[in-house]
Amino acid sequence: MRLRDSRGFRLFWAASTVSGFGSQITMFAVAVLIVTTLDGTPADVGLVNSARWLPYLLFGLVVGALADRVRRRPLLVGTDLARAALLCAVPLLAWPDQLSVPVLIVIMAVFGLASLVNDAAHQSFLPRLLPRDALPRANARLEQSSAAAETSGPAMAGGLVSWLGAPAAVLVDAASYLVSAVLTARIPIEDPPAPARGPLRQEIREGVGWVYGHRMLRPLALSTHGWTLFAAVLGAVYVPYALLELGLSPLESGLTLAAAGVGGLLGSGLSERWGRRPGIAVPAAWLLDAVGIAVIAVTPVHGLVVAGAGQFLNGLGLGLSSPVELSYRQAATPDRLQARMNATMRSFNRAAVVIGAPVGGLIADAVGIRFALWVAAAGLTTAALALLSSPFRHA
């Protein structure tokens, strides 16, 4: 089946691409807002990042079970609209000087709850649009769009922040969620609710049991949790590192992050061929991520090119691994368990972010940002070697 022949996938792809561009702008703009406007520290950036993912830890398993009981398209549309409204609150509070780090933490926590519901429906929506043999190509296309957003989003964000200020830049993401909601609402799909089932607790247990009882999914899940823990350290400290230690401007910092998107775009384009043996492809790509962080850690002051090269390698590894990992999980899981499988994986991954982001910020404040980056590189290497030594290497 050719993906371009599926009108539903074309609309789904467009909605994901638009919201992905906006999200890249917000991720960068919020970090700059904390450091420059609110005079925050790397630890503050870590706390705000952690708040965004805290709902995954608290409610992820419940939301995943509930998402398997209802129609998925209304969840996608409703949560896009909710996130657009929440992001509008950032500039509305910032302009009269009513925004603070604690207020931003609350906003991002509620935003994270809406994102949790959206994610539970999003990854389980694709297998209803396409047959299983089309999933690797579809996920590669979605990852390419994500990489394209990572390529131009940070550069756009740097320009918008320099021109309009960080609070106003967040409004672009709000608009992207509105567009995504309209596109998703137009997707033609049979999206029936699931038949009545047993107690919710039993369904949650079944979803968790599927992931951690599966011979291949269990080591993949556990290693991914470790990878996410240490990747969160990079996410928390990079913008403060670029602005405060490397002496880069917001625009230059955005350009280095754009290099990660270039790497991700290249990696996702190669992922279908790269991933013919997932058991080798995924940990090998993770090792490439670790090399990228090591390059970032040795970047000299004003080292724009070196920092960009490290981000490129990090993005390349992520682009190679993400479509392979996601396609394997989707193909190994029956439809009735898709939302619960995805929610289980994401819940514990985001729990790792909740821990890793603030810990990374605290390490940076206490010992130094470069030391925190070396911790991240060592952690990603450990996760890759653990997965490579598990039964998943035969996947």
C-alpha positions as a Markdown table, in Angstrom:
| # | Residue | x | y | z |
|---|---|---|---|---|
| 1 | Met | 0.0 | 0.0 | 0.0 |
| 2 | Arg | 1.3 | 3.5 | -0.9 |
| 3 | Leu | 0.9 | 5.9 | 2.0 |
| 4 | Arg | 0.0 | 8.8 | -0.3 |
| 5 | Asp | -3.1 | 6.8 | -1.4 |
| 6 | Ser | -4.5 | 7.0 | 2.2 |
| 7 | Arg | -6.3 | 10.3 | 2.7 |
| 8 | Gly | -6.6 | 9.5 | 6.4 |
| 9 | Phe | -2.8 | 9.1 | 6.8 |
| 10 | Arg | -2.1 | 12.3 | 4.8 |
| 11 | Leu | -4.3 | 14.3 | 7.2 |
| 12 | Phe | -2.9 | 12.6 | 10.3 |
| 13 | Trp | 0.7 | 13.3 | 9.0 |
| 14 | Ala | -0.1 | 16.9 | 8.3 |
| 15 | Ala | -1.7 | 17.4 | 11.8 |
| 16 | Ser | 1.3 | 15.8 | 13.5 |
| 17 | Thr | 3.8 | 17.9 | 11.4 |
| 18 | Val | 2.1 | 21.2 | 12.2 |
| 19 | Ser | 1.8 | 20.6 | 16.0 |
| 20 | Gly | 5.4 | 19.2 | 15.9 |
| 21 | Phe | 6.7 | 22.5 | 14.5 |
| 22 | Gly | 4.9 | 24.5 | 17.2 |
| 23 | Ser | 6.1 | 22.2 | 20.0 |
| 24 | Gln | 9.7 | 22.7 | 19.0 |
| 25 | Ile | 9.2 | 26.5 | 19.3 |
| 26 | Thr | 7.6 | 26.2 | 22.7 |
| 27 | Met | 10.3 | 23.9 | 24.2 |
| 28 | Phe | 13.0 | 26.3 | 23.3 |
| 29 | Ala | 11.0 | 29.5 | 24.1 |
| 30 | Val | 10.0 | 28.3 | 27.6 |
| 31 | Ala | 13.7 | 27.4 | 28.5 |
| 32 | Val | 14.8 | 30.8 | 27.3 |
| 33 | Leu | 11.9 | 32.5 | 29.2 |
| 34 | Ile | 13.1 | 30.8 | 32.4 |
| 35 | Val | 16.7 | 31.7 | 32.0 |
| 36 | Thr | 16.4 | 35.3 | 30.6 |
| 37 | Thr | 13.0 | 36.7 | 31.7 |
| 38 | Leu | 12.5 | 34.9 | 35.0 |
| 39 | Asp | 16.2 | 34.7 | 36.0 |
| 40 | Gly | 16.0 | 31.0 | 36.5 |
| 41 | Thr | 18.7 | 28.4 | 36.9 |
| 42 | Pro | 19.3 | 25.0 | 35.2 |
| 43 | Ala | 17.5 | 23.5 | 38.1 |
| 44 | Asp | 14.4 | 25.7 | 37.4 |
| 45 | Val | 14.5 | 24.5 | 33.8 |
| 46 | Gly | 14.7 | 20.9 | 35.0 |
| 47 | Leu | 11.7 | 21.4 | 37.4 |
| 48 | Val | 9.5 | 22.9 | 34.6 |
| 49 | Asn | 10.5 | 20.1 | 32.3 |
| 50 | Ser | 9.7 | 17.6 | 35.1 |
| 51 | Ala | 6.3 | 19.2 | 35.7 |
| 52 | Arg | 5.3 | 18.7 | 32.0 |
| 53 | Trp | 5.9 | 14.9 | 32.3 |
| 54 | Leu | 4.7 | 14.4 | 35.9 |
| 55 | Pro | 1.1 | 13.5 | 34.8 |
| 56 | Tyr | 2.5 | 10.6 | 32.9 |
| 57 | Leu | 3.8 | 9.2 | 36.1 |
| 58 | Leu | 0.7 | 9.8 | 38.1 |
| 59 | Phe | -2.1 | 9.1 | 35.6 |
| 60 | Gly | -0.5 | 7.3 | 32.6 |
| 61 | Leu | -1.7 | 3.8 | 33.3 |
| 62 | Val | -5.2 | 4.9 | 34.0 |
| 63 | Val | -5.4 | 7.1 | 30.9 |
| 64 | Gly | -4.1 | 4.3 | 28.7 |
| 65 | Ala | -6.8 | 1.9 | 29.9 |
| 66 | Leu | -9.5 | 4.5 | 29.5 |
| 67 | Ala | -8.3 | 5.4 | 26.0 |
| 68 | Asp | -8.8 | 1.8 | 24.9 |
| 69 | Arg | -12.5 | 2.1 | 25.9 |
| 70 | Val | -13.4 | 5.2 | 23.9 |
| 71 | Arg | -13.2 | 6.6 | 20.4 |
| 72 | Arg | -9.7 | 8.0 | 19.8 |
| 73 | Arg | -10.3 | 10.8 | 17.3 |
| 74 | Pro | -12.4 | 12.9 | 19.7 |
| 75 | Leu | -9.6 | 12.6 | 22.3 |
| 76 | Leu | -7.0 | 13.9 | 19.8 |
| 77 | Val | -9.2 | 16.9 | 18.8 |
| 78 | Gly | -10.2 | 17.8 | 22.3 |
| 79 | Thr | -6.7 | 17.7 | 23.8 |
| 80 | Asp | -5.3 | 19.7 | 20.9 |
| 81 | Leu | -7.8 | 22.5 | 21.7 |
| 82 | Ala | -7.1 | 22.3 | 25.4 |
| 83 | Arg | -3.3 | 22.6 | 24.8 |
| 84 | Ala | -3.9 | 25.7 | 22.6 |
| 85 | Ala | -5.8 | 27.4 | 25.4 |
| 86 | Leu | -3.2 | 26.6 | 28.0 |
| 87 | Leu | -0.3 | 28.0 | 26.0 |
| 88 | Cys | -2.2 | 31.2 | 25.5 |
| 89 | Ala | -2.0 | 31.7 | 29.3 |
| 90 | Val | 1.8 | 32.0 | 29.2 |
| 91 | Pro | 2.0 | 35.4 | 27.3 |
| 92 | Leu | -1.2 | 36.6 | 29.0 |
| 93 | Leu | 0.5 | 36.2 | 32.4 |
| 94 | Ala | 3.9 | 37.3 | 31.2 |
| 95 | Trp | 3.0 | 40.7 | 29.8 |
| 96 | Pro | 1.6 | 42.1 | 33.2 |
| 97 | Asp | 4.6 | 40.4 | 35.0 |
| 98 | Gln | 2.4 | 37.8 | 36.7 |
| 99 | Leu | 4.4 | 34.8 | 35.4 |
| 100 | Ser | 6.8 | 33.1 | 37.7 |
| 101 | Val | 8.6 | 29.7 | 37.8 |
| 102 | Pro | 5.9 | 28.2 | 40.2 |
| 103 | Val | 3.1 | 29.4 | 37.9 |
| 104 | Leu | 4.9 | 28.1 | 34.8 |
| 105 | Ile | 5.2 | 24.7 | 36.6 |
| 106 | Val | 1.4 | 24.6 | 37.2 |
| 107 | Ile | 0.7 | 25.5 | 33.5 |
| 108 | Met | 3.1 | 22.9 | 32.2 |
| 109 | Ala | 1.7 | 20.2 | 34.5 |
| 110 | Val | -1.9 | 20.7 | 33.2 |
| 111 | Phe | -0.4 | 20.9 | 29.7 |
| 112 | Gly | 1.3 | 17.6 | 30.3 |
| 113 | Leu | -2.0 | 16.0 | 31.4 |
| 114 | Ala | -3.6 | 17.0 | 28.1 |
| 115 | Ser | -0.5 | 15.7 | 26.2 |
| 116 | Leu | -0.8 | 12.4 | 28.1 |
| 117 | Val | -4.3 | 11.9 | 26.9 |
| 118 | Asn | -3.4 | 12.9 | 23.4 |
| 119 | Asp | -0.3 | 10.6 | 23.3 |
| 120 | Ala | -2.4 | 7.6 | 24.5 |
| 121 | Ala | -4.7 | 8.1 | 21.5 |
| 122 | His | -2.1 | 9.2 | 19.0 |
| 123 | Gln | 0.2 | 6.2 | 18.8 |
| 124 | Ser | -2.8 | 3.7 | 19.0 |
| 125 | Phe | -4.6 | 5.7 | 16.2 |
| 126 | Leu | -2.1 | 4.9 | 13.4 |
| 127 | Pro | -2.7 | 1.1 | 13.4 |
| 128 | Arg | -6.4 | 1.8 | 12.7 |
| 129 | Leu | -5.5 | 3.9 | 9.7 |
| 130 | Leu | -3.0 | 1.5 | 8.0 |
| 131 | Pro | -2.2 | -2.2 | 7.8 |
| 132 | Arg | 0.6 | -3.6 | 9.9 |
| 133 | Asp | 3.0 | -3.9 | 7.0 |
| 134 | Ala | 2.8 | -0.2 | 6.3 |
| 135 | Leu | 3.6 | 0.9 | 9.9 |
| 136 | Pro | 7.4 | 1.1 | 9.5 |
| 137 | Arg | 7.1 | 3.4 | 6.5 |
| 138 | Ala | 4.4 | 5.5 | 8.2 |
| 139 | Asn | 6.4 | 5.9 | 11.4 |
| 140 | Ala | 9.5 | 6.8 | 9.3 |
| 141 | Arg | 7.5 | 9.5 | 7.6 |
| 142 | Leu | 6.2 | 10.8 | 10.9 |
| 143 | Glu | 9.7 | 10.8 | 12.3 |
| 144 | Gln | 10.9 | 12.7 | 9.2 |
| 145 | Ser | 8.3 | 15.4 | 9.9 |
| 146 | Ser | 9.4 | 15.5 | 13.5 |
| 147 | Ala | 13.0 | 15.8 | 12.4 |
| 148 | Ala | 12.1 | 18.6 | 10.0 |
| 149 | Ala | 10.4 | 20.4 | 12.9 |
| 150 | Glu | 13.5 | 19.9 | 15.0 |
| 151 | Thr | 15.6 | 21.3 | 12.1 |
| 152 | Ser | 13.8 | 24.5 | 11.6 |
| 153 | Gly | 11.8 | 24.9 | 14.8 |
| 154 | Pro | 14.6 | 25.9 | 17.1 |
| 155 | Ala | 16.0 | 28.3 | 14.5 |
| 156 | Met | 12.6 | 29.8 | 14.1 |
| 157 | Ala | 12.2 | 29.9 | 17.8 |
| 158 | Gly | 15.5 | 31.7 | 18.2 |
| 159 | Gly | 14.5 | 34.3 | 15.7 |
| 160 | Leu | 11.0 | 34.7 | 17.2 |
| 161 | Val | 12.4 | 35.0 | 20.7 |
| 162 | Ser | 14.9 | 37.6 | 19.6 |
| 163 | Trp | 12.3 | 39.5 | 17.7 |
| 164 | Leu | 9.1 | 39.2 | 19.7 |
| 165 | Gly | 10.3 | 37.8 | 23.1 |
| 166 | Ala | 9.9 | 34.3 | 24.5 |
| 167 | Pro | 6.2 | 34.7 | 25.7 |
| 168 | Ala | 4.9 | 35.8 | 22.3 |
| 169 | Ala | 6.8 | 33.0 | 20.6 |
| 170 | Val | 4.7 | 30.5 | 22.6 |
| 171 | Leu | 1.5 | 31.7 | 20.8 |
| 172 | Val | 2.8 | 30.1 | 17.6 |
| 173 | Asp | 2.5 | 26.7 | 19.2 |
| 174 | Ala | -1.0 | 27.5 | 20.4 |
| 175 | Ala | -2.0 | 28.2 | 16.8 |
| 176 | Ser | -0.4 | 25.0 | 15.6 |
| 177 | Tyr | -2.6 | 23.0 | 18.0 |
| 178 | Leu | -5.7 | 24.7 | 16.6 |
| 179 | Val | -4.6 | 23.7 | 13.0 |
| 180 | Ser | -3.9 | 20.1 | 14.2 |
| 181 | Ala | -7.4 | 19.8 | 15.8 |
| 182 | Val | -9.1 | 20.9 | 12.5 |
| 183 | Leu | -7.0 | 18.5 | 10.4 |
| 184 | Thr | -7.6 | 15.6 | 12.8 |
| 185 | Ala | -11.3 | 16.2 | 12.9 |
| 186 | Arg | -11.4 | 15.7 | 9.1 |
| 187 | Ile | -9.7 | 12.2 | 9.1 |
| 188 | Pro | -12.1 | 9.5 | 7.7 |
| 189 | Ile | -11.8 | 6.5 | 9.9 |
| 190 | Glu | -13.9 | 3.8 | 11.5 |
| 191 | Asp | -13.2 | 4.7 | 15.2 |
| 192 | Pro | -15.6 | 2.7 | 17.3 |
| 193 | Pro | -15.4 | 2.6 | 21.1 |
| 194 | Ala | -14.4 | -0.8 | 22.5 |
| 195 | Pro | -17.1 | -3.1 | 23.9 |
| 196 | Ala | -17.8 | -3.1 | 27.6 |
| 197 | Arg | -15.0 | -4.7 | 29.6 |
| 198 | Gly | -14.1 | -5.7 | 33.1 |
| 199 | Pro | -12.8 | -3.6 | 36.0 |
| 200 | Leu | -10.4 | -0.8 | 35.1 |
| 201 | Arg | -7.8 | -2.2 | 37.5 |
| 202 | Gln | -7.8 | -5.5 | 35.6 |
| 203 | Glu | -7.3 | -3.7 | 32.3 |
| 204 | Ile | -4.4 | -1.7 | 33.7 |
| 205 | Arg | -2.8 | -4.9 | 35.0 |
| 206 | Glu | -3.3 | -6.6 | 31.6 |
| 207 | Gly | -1.5 | -3.7 | 29.8 |
| 208 | Val | 1.4 | -3.6 | 32.2 |
| 209 | Gly | 1.6 | -7.4 | 32.0 |
| 210 | Trp | 1.7 | -7.4 | 28.3 |
| 211 | Val | 4.7 | -5.0 | 28.1 |
| 212 | Tyr | 6.8 | -6.4 | 31.0 |
| 213 | Gly | 5.8 | -10.0 | 30.4 |
| 214 | His | 6.7 | -10.1 | 26.7 |
| 215 | Arg | 10.1 | -11.6 | 26.0 |
| 216 | Met | 11.1 | -8.9 | 23.6 |
| 217 | Leu | 9.2 | -5.9 | 24.8 |
| 218 | Arg | 10.4 | -6.2 | 28.4 |
| 219 | Pro | 14.1 | -5.6 | 27.8 |
| 220 | Leu | 13.2 | -2.9 | 25.2 |
| 221 | Ala | 11.0 | -1.1 | 27.7 |
| 222 | Leu | 13.5 | -1.3 | 30.6 |
| 223 | Ser | 16.4 | -0.1 | 28.5 |
| 224 | Thr | 14.3 | 2.7 | 27.0 |
| 225 | His | 13.4 | 3.9 | 30.5 |
| 226 | Gly | 17.1 | 4.1 | 31.3 |
| 227 | Trp | 17.8 | 5.9 | 28.0 |
| 228 | Thr | 15.1 | 8.4 | 28.7 |
| 229 | Leu | 16.4 | 9.1 | 32.2 |
| 230 | Phe | 19.7 | 10.2 | 30.9 |
| 231 | Ala | 18.4 | 11.9 | 27.8 |
| 232 | Ala | 16.3 | 14.1 | 30.1 |
| 233 | Val | 19.6 | 15.4 | 31.7 |
| 234 | Leu | 20.6 | 16.8 | 28.3 |
| 235 | Gly | 17.1 | 18.3 | 27.8 |
| 236 | Ala | 17.3 | 20.1 | 31.1 |
| 237 | Val | 20.8 | 21.6 | 30.9 |
| 238 | Tyr | 21.5 | 22.2 | 27.2 |
| 239 | Val | 19.8 | 25.6 | 26.8 |
| 240 | Pro | 21.4 | 27.0 | 30.0 |
| 241 | Tyr | 24.7 | 25.5 | 28.9 |
| 242 | Ala | 24.5 | 27.2 | 25.4 |
| 243 | Leu | 23.4 | 30.6 | 26.8 |
| 244 | Leu | 25.5 | 30.8 | 30.0 |
| 245 | Glu | 28.6 | 28.7 | 29.5 |
| 246 | Leu | 29.2 | 28.7 | 25.7 |
| 247 | Gly | 28.1 | 32.3 | 25.4 |
| 248 | Leu | 25.8 | 31.7 | 22.4 |
| 249 | Ser | 22.9 | 34.0 | 21.7 |
| 250 | Pro | 19.3 | 32.6 | 21.6 |
| 251 | Leu | 19.4 | 32.5 | 17.8 |
| 252 | Glu | 22.8 | 30.7 | 17.8 |
| 253 | Ser | 21.5 | 28.2 | 20.4 |
| 254 | Gly | 18.5 | 27.6 | 18.2 |
| 255 | Leu | 20.7 | 26.9 | 15.2 |
| 256 | Thr | 22.7 | 24.3 | 17.2 |
| 257 | Leu | 19.4 | 22.6 | 18.1 |
| 258 | Ala | 18.3 | 22.8 | 14.4 |
| 259 | Ala | 21.4 | 20.7 | 13.6 |
| 260 | Ala | 19.8 | 17.9 | 15.7 |
| 261 | Gly | 16.8 | 18.1 | 13.4 |
| 262 | Val | 19.0 | 17.8 | 10.3 |
| 263 | Gly | 20.5 | 14.6 | 11.8 |
| 264 | Gly | 17.0 | 13.3 | 12.8 |
| 265 | Leu | 15.7 | 14.0 | 9.2 |
| 266 | Leu | 18.6 | 12.0 | 7.8 |
| 267 | Gly | 18.3 | 9.2 | 10.3 |
| 268 | Ser | 14.6 | 8.8 | 9.9 |
| 269 | Gly | 15.0 | 8.6 | 6.1 |
| 270 | Leu | 17.5 | 5.7 | 6.6 |
| 271 | Ser | 15.6 | 4.1 | 9.4 |
| 272 | Glu | 13.6 | 1.6 | 7.3 |
| 273 | Arg | 16.8 | 0.1 | 5.9 |
| 274 | Trp | 18.7 | 0.5 | 9.1 |
| 275 | Gly | 16.0 | -1.2 | 11.2 |
| 276 | Arg | 15.9 | -4.6 | 9.3 |
| 277 | Arg | 17.4 | -6.1 | 12.5 |
| 278 | Pro | 15.9 | -4.0 | 15.3 |
| 279 | Gly | 17.8 | -5.9 | 18.0 |
| 280 | Ile | 21.1 | -4.4 | 16.6 |
| 281 | Ala | 19.8 | -1.2 | 15.1 |
| 282 | Val | 18.2 | 0.3 | 18.2 |
| 283 | Pro | 21.2 | 0.0 | 20.6 |
| 284 | Ala | 23.7 | 1.0 | 17.9 |
| 285 | Ala | 21.7 | 4.2 | 17.3 |
| 286 | Trp | 21.7 | 4.9 | 21.1 |
| 287 | Leu | 25.5 | 4.6 | 21.1 |
| 288 | Leu | 25.5 | 7.3 | 18.4 |
| 289 | Asp | 23.4 | 9.5 | 20.7 |
| 290 | Ala | 26.0 | 9.1 | 23.5 |
| 291 | Val | 28.8 | 10.1 | 21.1 |
| 292 | Gly | 26.8 | 13.2 | 20.2 |
| 293 | Ile | 26.5 | 14.2 | 23.9 |
| 294 | Ala | 30.2 | 13.7 | 24.4 |
| 295 | Val | 31.0 | 16.1 | 21.6 |
| 296 | Ile | 28.6 | 18.6 | 23.1 |
| 297 | Ala | 30.4 | 18.2 | 26.5 |
| 298 | Val | 33.8 | 19.1 | 25.0 |
| 299 | Thr | 32.5 | 22.2 | 23.1 |
| 300 | Pro | 34.7 | 25.3 | 23.6 |
| 301 | Val | 33.3 | 28.7 | 24.5 |
| 302 | His | 31.6 | 30.2 | 21.4 |
| 303 | Gly | 32.0 | 26.8 | 19.8 |
| 304 | Leu | 28.9 | 27.1 | 17.6 |
| 305 | Val | 30.1 | 24.5 | 15.0 |
| 306 | Val | 31.2 | 21.9 | 17.6 |
| 307 | Ala | 27.9 | 22.2 | 19.5 |
| 308 | Gly | 26.0 | 21.8 | 16.3 |
| 309 | Ala | 28.0 | 18.7 | 15.3 |
| 310 | Gly | 27.2 | 17.1 | 18.6 |
| 311 | Gln | 23.5 | 17.9 | 18.3 |
| 312 | Phe | 23.6 | 16.5 | 14.7 |
| 313 | Leu | 25.0 | 13.2 | 15.9 |
| 314 | Asn | 22.5 | 13.1 | 18.7 |
| 315 | Gly | 19.6 | 13.8 | 16.3 |
| 316 | Leu | 20.9 | 11.2 | 13.8 |
| 317 | Gly | 20.9 | 8.5 | 16.5 |
| 318 | Leu | 17.3 | 9.4 | 17.6 |
| 319 | Gly | 16.1 | 9.5 | 14.0 |
| 320 | Leu | 17.5 | 6.0 | 13.3 |
| 321 | Ser | 16.1 | 4.4 | 16.4 |
| 322 | Ser | 12.6 | 5.9 | 17.1 |
| 323 | Pro | 10.7 | 4.6 | 14.0 |
| 324 | Val | 12.2 | 1.2 | 14.4 |
| 325 | Glu | 11.4 | 0.9 | 18.1 |
| 326 | Leu | 7.8 | 2.3 | 17.7 |
| 327 | Ser | 7.0 | 0.1 | 14.7 |
| 328 | Tyr | 8.2 | -3.0 | 16.5 |
| 329 | Arg | 6.1 | -2.2 | 19.5 |
| 330 | Gln | 3.0 | -1.6 | 17.4 |
| 331 | Ala | 3.4 | -4.7 | 15.2 |
| 332 | Ala | 3.9 | -6.9 | 18.3 |
| 333 | Thr | 0.8 | -5.7 | 20.1 |
| 334 | Pro | -2.9 | -6.4 | 19.2 |
| 335 | Asp | -5.3 | -3.5 | 18.6 |
| 336 | Arg | -7.2 | -4.0 | 21.9 |
| 337 | Leu | -4.0 | -3.4 | 23.8 |
| 338 | Gln | -2.4 | -0.6 | 21.7 |
| 339 | Ala | -3.4 | 2.3 | 23.9 |
| 340 | Arg | -2.4 | 0.5 | 27.1 |
| 341 | Met | 0.9 | -0.6 | 25.7 |
| 342 | Asn | 1.8 | 2.9 | 24.5 |
| 343 | Ala | 0.6 | 4.4 | 27.8 |
| 344 | Thr | 2.6 | 1.9 | 29.9 |
| 345 | Met | 5.8 | 2.6 | 27.9 |
| 346 | Arg | 5.2 | 6.4 | 27.9 |
| 347 | Ser | 4.2 | 6.5 | 31.6 |
| 348 | Phe | 7.4 | 5.0 | 32.8 |
| 349 | Asn | 9.5 | 6.8 | 30.2 |
| 350 | Arg | 8.0 | 10.1 | 31.4 |
| 351 | Ala | 8.6 | 9.1 | 35.0 |
| 352 | Ala | 12.2 | 8.8 | 34.0 |
| 353 | Val | 12.0 | 12.4 | 32.7 |
| 354 | Val | 10.4 | 13.5 | 36.0 |
| 355 | Ile | 13.5 | 12.2 | 37.8 |
| 356 | Gly | 16.2 | 12.9 | 35.2 |
| 357 | Ala | 15.4 | 16.5 | 34.4 |
| 358 | Pro | 15.6 | 18.0 | 37.9 |
| 359 | Val | 18.5 | 15.7 | 38.9 |
| 360 | Gly | 20.3 | 16.9 | 35.8 |
| 361 | Gly | 19.7 | 20.5 | 36.8 |
| 362 | Leu | 20.8 | 19.9 | 40.3 |
| 363 | Ile | 24.0 | 18.2 | 39.1 |
| 364 | Ala | 24.7 | 21.1 | 36.8 |
| 365 | Asp | 24.2 | 23.6 | 39.7 |
| 366 | Ala | 26.3 | 21.6 | 42.2 |
| 367 | Val | 29.2 | 20.3 | 40.0 |
| 368 | Gly | 28.9 | 21.9 | 36.6 |
| 369 | Ile | 27.0 | 21.6 | 33.4 |
| 370 | Arg | 29.8 | 19.8 | 31.6 |
| 371 | Phe | 29.9 | 17.1 | 34.3 |
| 372 | Ala | 26.1 | 16.6 | 33.9 |
| 373 | Leu | 26.6 | 16.1 | 30.2 |
| 374 | Trp | 29.2 | 13.4 | 30.8 |
| 375 | Val | 26.8 | 11.7 | 33.1 |
| 376 | Ala | 24.2 | 11.7 | 30.4 |
| 377 | Ala | 26.6 | 10.3 | 27.8 |
| 378 | Ala | 27.6 | 7.5 | 30.2 |
| 379 | Gly | 24.0 | 6.7 | 31.0 |
| 380 | Leu | 23.0 | 6.4 | 27.3 |
| 381 | Thr | 26.0 | 4.1 | 26.7 |
| 382 | Thr | 25.0 | 1.9 | 29.6 |
| 383 | Ala | 21.4 | 1.6 | 28.3 |
| 384 | Ala | 22.6 | 0.7 | 24.8 |
| 385 | Leu | 24.9 | -2.0 | 26.1 |
| 386 | Ala | 22.2 | -3.4 | 28.4 |
| 387 | Leu | 19.8 | -3.7 | 25.5 |
| 388 | Leu | 22.4 | -5.3 | 23.2 |
| 389 | Ser | 23.1 | -8.0 | 25.8 |
| 390 | Ser | 19.4 | -8.9 | 26.3 |
| 391 | Pro | 17.2 | -11.2 | 24.3 |
| 392 | Phe | 16.1 | -8.2 | 22.2 |
| 393 | Arg | 19.3 | -8.5 | 20.2 |
| 394 | His | 17.6 | -11.4 | 18.3 |
| 395 | Ala | 14.5 | -9.2 | 17.4 |
